[in-house]
């Protein structure tokens, strides 16, 4: 697909399993503060995905962001989270925290 960036509804609470799987041209995701869960494989095989912006901690299903590239950078607008740090390290992703003042 040619989908490159997604801005989700500000009322969205969950992204279902495999929702964006295989969207190889997807480059950037902006997750709303209402999002609580990202299902398993939701972004699997999204090989061009480079940026994911999170306004709060989100529960991640198995392999939620697994793809062939480890160039994904997760930018979090909340305090540092040990579980998310461990998860990012395990998958080779970069994580950056920019807490709201």
N, C-alpha and C positions, 0 to 999 in steps of 0.2 A: 504494500500500500504506500501511498505518498503522504500519509499522516506524519507530520513532523513535531507538532506541539499540541498538548491538550490542556485546557483549562476546565477543570471539572466544576460541576454545580456546587454552589456554596452550601447546599443542603445534603450532599452525598455523604452517606455513612459507611459505605463498604464498596469495594471493587471486587467483583466476583472472580472466581478461579478462571484462569486462562483468558481473561477479558481482552487483553491487548497482545496476547501471545502471537509472535511472528510478525509484529508490526516493525519490520526491519528499518524503516526510515524514521521512526519515532526518535526524536532528539531530546526533548525536554518535557517533563511532567511537573505540573503545579498541583499539589494536593491541598484541599481546603482544610480549615481547622475542624470541620465537622467529621472528617474521615477518620474512622477508628480501626479499620481492618482492610488489608490487601490480601486477597486470596492466593492460594498456591498457583505458581506459574503464571500469575497475572501479566508479567512482563517478560516471560521466557522468550528467548530468541529475538529480543529487541536489540539487535546488534549495534545500532547507532545511538542508543540511549546514553546520553552523557550527563544529564542533570536531572535530579529529582529534588524538588523543594517541598519540605514538610513543615507545617506550622505547629504541629504537636506530634508526640510519639504515636506511632501507628503500629498495631500488631501486624506482623508479616507472616504470611503463610509460607509453607515450604517452597523454596526456590522462587520466591516472588519476583526477584530481579535477575535470575540466572540467565546468562547469555554468554556467548563466546568471547566477549570483550570485557576487560576489567577496567575500562575507562570511565565507569560511572562515578560521578561525584554526587553525594547526597548532602544537601545544604539544609540544616535544621535550625528553625527559629525558636528554639527552646533550650533549656539547660542540658548539659551533657548527660547521656544515658549509657550506662555500662553495657547493658544487653545489646544495644544498637552498635556500640563500638566493637564488641566481640563479633557480632554478626558481620559487620563491614570488613573486619580484619580477616575473618574466615573466608569471605568471598573475594577478597582483593579489591574492595571498593574503597574510595576515599570518602571520608565524612568530615564535615565542617559544621561547627556550631556557631550561630550568631544569635545569642539570646536577645529577646526583646527587652528594652530598658524598662 
